[in-house]
């Protein structure tokens, strides 16, 4: 009987017995950690948005911004999401927490909060190894803290998931989990050493940490093909992995994604509060004490803010609509969703570009193109996430969103709207350079209205396509039976 009751223990998250024994559910701590990690991942964009761009060096600054800072931002964002994934996997192993384990998790979170500072050093001094070294040191410390959590939980088995706590292979589980936890920090240790000798290799090793799970999976598949299938691992060992070999739960993916969207939407107002509050002396000197006139000078900034907020909100709406029809996210969906979130985190940069660079037409044109590119990649990876779901639709999607389902065409339209609009806006600026700002703001205004009318527009489009198809197809000649029925209908009925 005890064996059947053990799996039910994690569900009793508020029981008095747990509180009396000093044990607590890990659910609230996981929510706190998810929120903190989503904040840390998102504010990585701040050093990029605050890049100083001077008119006389505009081309050089933009090239540096796109080639170096944005690339490093994407790498560090993905590294933070790897840490988030590892944290979720870790607490699949740890079922309950006590005060010591909670404090160990806080130590891990404290190290994670230091990552944005080390990232700022990396992007400000890209040729100085100290920034890379400090960033790698933080990642190593996070891995060591997670290893200590694993060791502590296995030392007190009542903290473990009941499935592991009652397993005969507990030692093998411990060794396997520690190996996965320390694999990334080991690569970062090598990157920290390489940063003093050849820093491009250090960046390459850090990128390897991101894609190591997929490289490992592909290598295992190739090995099985060449050498034949391996001996089966111990029972359900692969379930407790930290490297995306198993997809994360839909709820965790939605929670982390919602956190990123919410923080990005909030970051947009920070620059308004910081840069667009007039100085009292300037109001007196330049606008004769008229605050209304002073605020009118910031009109383009407010227009860019509302447009950027609408973009963030509608991208979240598309993401929400997508995951409303998702049953179980696959590994490919998780990776593509992470890439979409990384570019969503870049939307404050798009706001900065469209609101601040107004001094020369060339600056304005380049800023609009940068903004269109960010919106395009944020939305196209959302579309790719849905495409990956369609490839395994029976596993990943609800029946209504699969091919031929009643919501399939609407989902296609929702997720294709922003990629098409941003691509059209970008292409239009190549031919209509003088109207680049008007084109971009037209896209920001038109897309929300298109979302409101999307279902109606889709029905009209489908009806039009159906009518065109009927006109294109020749009307088949009536058969003998159909002709006889038609004549019978014309004859009077007998009395």
C-alpha positions in Angstrom: 0.0 0.0 0.0 2.8 2.4 0.8 4.3 1.9 -2.6 1.0 3.0 -4.2 0.7 6.1 -1.9 4.2 7.4 -2.5 3.6 9.1 -5.8 0.6 11.1 -4.3 2.9 12.9 -1.8 3.9 15.7 -4.2 0.3 16.7 -4.7 -0.2 17.4 -1.0 1.5 20.7 -1.3 -0.2 22.4 1.7 -0.5 19.6 4.1 0.1 20.2 7.8 2.3 17.1 8.1 4.8 18.6 5.6 5.0 21.9 7.5 5.5 20.1 10.8 8.4 18.0 9.4 10.1 21.2 8.0 9.4 20.1 4.4 7.8 22.3 1.9 6.6 22.0 -1.7 8.9 23.3 -4.3 6.2 24.8 -6.5 6.4 28.3 -5.1 10.1 28.4 -5.2 10.0 27.2 -8.8 7.6 30.1 -9.6 9.9 32.6 -8.0 12.9 31.1 -9.8 11.0 31.2 -13.2 10.1 34.8 -12.7 13.6 35.8 -11.7 15.2 33.9 -14.6 12.8 35.5 -17.2 13.7 38.9 -15.8 17.4 38.2 -16.0 17.1 36.8 -19.6 15.1 39.9 -20.7 17.1 42.7 -19.2 20.2 41.4 -21.1 19.0 43.7 -23.9 19.5 46.9 -21.8 23.3 47.3 -22.5 22.4 46.9 -26.2 19.6 49.5 -26.2 21.8 52.0 -24.4 24.5 51.8 -27.1 25.8 55.3 -27.9 25.4 56.0 -31.7 27.1 59.1 -33.0 26.1 60.7 -36.3 29.6 60.9 -37.7 30.2 57.2 -37.0 26.7 55.9 -37.7 27.6 53.1 -40.2 30.3 51.8 -38.0 28.2 51.9 -34.8 25.3 50.1 -36.5 27.6 47.4 -37.8 29.1 47.0 -34.3 25.7 46.9 -32.8 24.4 44.1 -35.1 27.5 42.1 -35.5 28.8 42.1 -31.9 26.4 43.2 -29.3 23.2 41.6 -30.6 25.1 38.4 -31.3 26.4 38.3 -27.7 23.0 39.2 -26.4 21.4 36.2 -28.2 24.1 33.9 -26.9 23.7 35.0 -23.3 19.9 35.0 -23.5 20.1 31.4 -24.7 22.5 30.5 -22.0 20.1 31.8 -19.4 17.3 29.7 -20.9 19.7 26.7 -20.6 20.1 27.5 -16.9 16.3 27.8 -16.6 15.8 24.5 -18.3 18.4 22.9 -16.0 16.6 24.3 -13.0 13.3 22.8 -14.0 14.9 19.4 -14.7 16.7 19.6 -11.3 13.4 20.0 -9.5 11.9 17.0 -11.3 14.4 15.1 -9.2 13.9 17.1 -6.0 10.3 16.7 -4.9 10.4 18.5 -1.6 12.6 21.3 -0.1 13.7 22.3 3.4 15.2 25.5 4.6 18.8 24.5 3.7 17.8 23.6 0.1 15.8 26.8 -0.3 18.9 28.8 0.8 21.1 26.9 -1.6 18.6 27.8 -4.4 18.7 31.4 -3.4 22.5 31.3 -3.6 22.2 29.9 -7.1 19.7 32.7 -8.0 22.0 35.4 -6.6 24.7 34.2 -9.0 22.3 34.3 -11.9 21.3 37.9 -11.1 25.0 38.8 -11.6 25.0 37.7 -15.2 23.6 41.0 -16.7 26.6 42.9 -15.2 29.1 40.5 -16.6 27.3 40.7 -20.0 27.6 44.5 -19.9 31.3 44.1 -19.4 31.4 41.7 -22.4 29.6 44.0 -24.8 31.4 47.2 -23.6 34.9 45.6 -23.7 34.6 42.9 -26.3 38.3 42.5 -26.7 39.1 42.4 -23.0 39.0 38.8 -21.6 37.9 39.8 -18.1 34.2 40.1 -19.1 34.2 36.6 -20.7 36.1 35.2 -17.7 33.6 36.7 -15.2 30.6 35.5 -17.2 32.0 32.0 -17.4 32.8 32.1 -13.7 29.2 32.9 -12.9 28.0 29.9 -15.1 30.5 27.6 -13.3 29.3 28.8 -9.9 25.6 28.2 -10.9 26.5 24.7 -12.0 28.4 24.0 -8.7 25.4 25.3 -6.7 23.1 23.0 -8.6 25.5 20.1 -8.0 25.5 20.9 -4.3 21.7 20.8 -4.4 21.8 17.4 -6.0 24.3 16.1 -3.5 22.2 17.4 -0.6 19.0 16.0 -1.9 20.5 12.5 -2.4 22.0 12.7 1.1 18.5 13.2 2.5 16.4 10.9 0.3 13.1 12.1 1.7 13.6 15.3 -0.4 13.8 13.3 -3.6 11.0 12.6 -6.0 9.4 9.4 -4.7 10.2 7.5 -7.9 13.9 8.1 -7.3 13.8 7.8 -3.5 12.4 4.2 -3.7 14.6 3.2 -6.7 17.2 0.5 -6.4 19.4 2.5 -8.8 19.7 5.6 -6.7 23.5 5.8 -7.0 23.3 5.5 -10.8 20.7 8.3 -10.8 23.0 10.5 -8.7 26.0 9.9 -11.0 24.0 10.5 -14.1 22.4 13.7 -12.9 25.7 15.2 -11.6 27.4 14.4 -14.9 24.7 16.3 -16.8 24.8 19.2 -14.3 28.5 19.7 -14.5 28.9 19.2 -18.3 28.1 22.8 -19.1 30.2 24.4 -16.4 33.1 22.2 -17.6 32.9 23.8 -21.0 32.6 27.2 -19.5 35.8 26.5 -17.4 37.6 25.7 -20.7 36.1 28.9 -22.2 37.3 31.0 -19.2 40.9 29.7 -19.8 40.7 30.3 -23.5 39.5 33.8 -23.0 43.1 34.9 -22.0 44.7 33.3 -25.1 42.1 33.3 -27.9 38.7 34.7 -27.0 36.9 33.7 -30.2 37.4 30.1 -29.1 35.9 31.0 -25.7 32.8 32.3 -27.5 32.6 29.1 -29.5 32.8 27.0 -26.4 30.0 29.0 -24.8 27.8 28.5 -27.9 28.5 24.8 -27.6 26.9 24.8 -24.1 23.7 25.9 -25.8 23.6 23.3 -28.5 25.3 20.5 -26.6 22.0 18.7 -25.8 21.2 18.5 -29.5 24.7 17.6 -30.5 24.7 14.8 -27.9 21.3 13.5 -29.1 22.5 13.5 -32.7 25.7 11.8 -31.8 23.8 9.1 -29.9 21.5 8.6 -32.9 24.5 8.2 -35.2 26.2 5.8 -32.8 23.1 3.7 -32.7 22.9 3.6 -36.5 26.5 2.6 -36.9 27.1 0.3 -33.9 23.5 -0.9 -33.4 21.2 -0.1 -30.5 22.8 0.1 -27.1 21.7 -1.8 -24.0 18.6 -0.2 -22.5 19.4 2.2 -19.7 18.1 1.7 -16.2 14.4 2.2 -15.9 13.2 5.8 -16.8 16.7 7.2 -16.3 16.3 9.4 -19.4 13.2 11.0 -17.8 15.4 13.0 -15.4 17.6 14.8 -17.8 18.7 18.4 -17.9 19.4 18.8 -21.5 16.1 18.9 -23.4 16.1 15.2 -24.2 12.5 15.4 -22.9 10.2 18.3 -23.6 9.4 20.7 -20.8 5.8 20.9 -19.5 3.5 23.2 -21.4 2.7 25.2 -18.2 6.4 25.9 -17.5 7.0 27.1 -21.1 3.9 29.3 -20.9 4.9 30.8 -17.6 8.5 31.6 -18.7 7.3 33.0 -22.0 4.6 35.2 -20.3 7.3 36.5 -18.0 9.5 37.6 -21.0 6.6 39.3 -22.8 5.5 41.1 -19.6 9.0 42.3 -18.8 9.6 43.5 -22.4 6.3 45.4 -22.3 7.4 47.0 -19.0 10.9 47.9 -20.2 9.4 50.1 -23.0 8.1 52.6 -20.5 11.4 53.0 -18.6 12.9 55.1 -21.4 9.8 57.2 -21.5 10.1 57.9 -17.8 13.8 58.5 -18.0 14.2 60.5 -21.2 10.9 62.1 -21.9 10.1 64.0 -18.7 11.0 67.7 -19.5 13.4 69.6 -17.3 11.6 72.5 -15.5 14.3 75.0 -16.6 14.1 73.9 -20.2 10.3 74.3 -20.1 10.7 77.8 -18.9 13.5 78.8 -21.3 12.3 77.1 -24.5 8.5 76.7 -24.2 7.7 79.8 -22.0 6.5 77.6 -19.2 4.0 75.6 -21.3 4.3 71.9 -20.3 1.9 70.9 -23.1 4.2 72.4 -25.7 7.2 70.7 -24.1 5.5 67.3 -24.2 4.5 67.9 -27.8 8.2 67.8 -28.7 8.3 64.2 -27.5 5.4 63.2 -29.8 7.4 60.8 -31.9 8.7 59.0 -28.8 5.2 58.4 -27.5 4.1 57.2 -30.9 7.0 54.8 -31.0 6.1 53.6 -27.5 2.5 52.9 -28.3 3.4 51.1 -31.5 6.1 49.0 -29.8 3.7 48.1 -27.0 1.1 47.0 -29.5 3.7 44.9 -31.2 4.7 43.2 -28.0 1.1 42.7 -27.0 0.0 41.2 -30.3 3.0 38.9 -30.4 2.0 37.7 -27.0 -1.6 37.2 -28.3 -0.3 35.1 -31.2 1.8 33.1 -28.7 -1.2 32.6 -26.4 -3.3 31.5 -29.4 -0.7 29.0 -30.4 -0.2 27.4 -27.0 -4.0 27.3 -26.5 -4.0 24.6 -29.1 -0.8 22.9 -28.0 -1.1 19.6 -26.1 2.6 18.9 -25.4 5.5 20.9 -26.7 8.2 19.0 -28.5 12.0 19.6 -28.2 12.1 21.5 -31.5 9.2 23.7 -30.4 11.1 24.5 -27.2 14.2 25.6 -29.1 12.2 27.6 -31.6 10.1 29.2 -28.9 13.3 30.2 -27.1 14.7 31.8 -30.2 11.4 33.7 -30.7 11.7 35.0 -27.1 15.2 36.1 -27.6 14.1 38.4 -30.5 11.1 39.5 -28.5 13.6 40.6 -25.9 15.2 42.8 -28.6 12.0 44.8 -29.1 13.1 47.5 -26.7 16.0 48.0 -29.1 13.5 48.4 -31.9 11.7 51.1 -29.8 15.0 52.9 -29.2 15.9 52.8 -32.9 12.5 54.2 -34.0 12.2 56.9 -31.3 15.8 58.2 -31.0 17.5 58.2 -34.3 15.9 61.2 -36.1 18.9 63.4 -36.9 19.5 62.3 -40.6 17.4 60.5 -43.2 20.0 57.8 -43.5 20.0 57.2 -39.7 16.2 57.0 -39.8 16.2 54.5 -42.7 18.7 52.2 -40.9 16.8 52.3 -37.6 13.5 51.4 -39.4 15.2 48.4 -41.1 16.7 47.2 -37.8 13.2 47.4 -36.2 11.6 45.5 -39.1 14.3 42.8 -38.8 13.7 42.4 -35.1 10.0 42.1 -35.5 10.3 39.7 -38.4 12.6 37.3 -36.6 10.5 37.4 -33.4 7.4 36.5 -35.4 8.9 34.1 -37.9 10.3 31.9 -35.1 6.8 31.8 -33.6 5.5 30.7 -37.0 8.3 28.1 -37.1 7.2 26.9 -33.7 3.8 26.2 -35.1 5.3 24.5 -38.1 7.3 22.2 -35.9 4.1 21.4 -34.0 2.4 20.5 -37.3 5.2 18.1 -38.2 4.2 16.1 -35.1 0.6 17.2 -34.9 -0.9 14.1 -33.3 1.5 14.4 -30.3 1.7 18.2 -30.1 -1.6 19.8 -31.2 -5.3 19.7 -30.4 -7.4 18.2 -33.2 -8.9 21.6 -34.1 -5.5 23.1 -35.0 -4.3 20.2 -37.1 -4.4 20.1 -40.9 -8.1 20.3 -41.9 -9.2 21.4 -38.4 -11.6 24.3 -38.0 -8.9 26.6 -36.4 -6.0 25.6 -38.7 -6.5 28.4 -41.3 -7.1 31.0 -38.5 -3.9 30.0 -36.7 -2.0 30.2 -40.0 -3.3 33.7 -40.5 -2.5 34.9 -37.0 1.1 33.6 -37.0 1.8 34.7 -40.6 0.5 38.3 -40.2 3.5 39.9 -38.5 6.2 38.1 -40.6 4.4 39.2 -43.8 3.8 42.8 -42.6 7.4 43.3 -41.3 8.9 41.8 -44.5 6.7 44.0 -46.7 7.6 47.1 -44.6 11.3 46.2 -44.9 11.1 45.7 -48.7 9.1 49.0 -49.1 11.8 51.0 -47.4 14.2 49.8 -50.1 12.1 51.5 -52.8 10.4 54.3 -50.9 13.3 55.5 -48.7 11.8 58.9 -48.1 8.7 57.4 -46.6 10.3 54.8 -44.4 9.0 56.2 -41.1 5.5 56.5 -42.5 5.6 52.9 -43.8 6.8 51.6 -40.4 4.1 53.4 -38.4 1.5 52.4 -41.0 2.5 48.8 -40.3 2.2 49.4 -36.5 -1.3 50.8 -36.9 -2.6 48.4 -39.6 -1.6 45.1 -38.0 -3.7 45.6 -34.8 -6.8 46.4 -36.9 -6.0 43.4 -39.1 -6.0 41.2 -35.9 -9.4 42.6 -34.9 -10.8 41.8 -38.3 -8.8 38.7 -39.0 -11.6 36.1 -38.6 -13.9 38.2 -40.9 -11.2 38.8 -43.5 -10.3 35.1 -43.4 -13.9 34.1 -44.1 -14.1 36.6 -47.0 -10.9 35.3 -48.4 -12.0 31.7 -48.2 -15.3 32.5 -49.7 -13.6 34.3 -52.6 -11.2 31.4 -53.2 -14.1 29.0 -53.2 -16.0 31.2 -55.7 -12.9 31.4 -58.0 -12.4 27.7 -57.7 -16.0 27.0 -58.7 -15.7 29.4 -61.7 -12.5 27.7 -62.8 -13.9 24.2 -62.7 -16.2 23.2 -65.6 -19.8 22.3 -64.7 -20.3 18.6 -65.2 -23.0 17.5 -67.7 -26.1 15.9 -66.0 -26.3 12.2 -66.1 -29.4 10.2 -67.4 -30.9 9.8 -64.0 -30.4 13.5 -63.1 -32.0 14.5 -66.5 -35.0 12.2 -65.8 -35.5 13.7 -62.3 -35.4 17.2 -63.8 -38.1 16.4 -66.3 -40.2 14.8 -63.7 -40.1 17.9 -61.7 -41.5 19.9 -64.7 -44.4 17.6 -65.3 -47.7 18.3 -63.5 -48.6 16.0 -60.6 -51.5 13.6 -61.3 -54.8 14.4 -59.6 
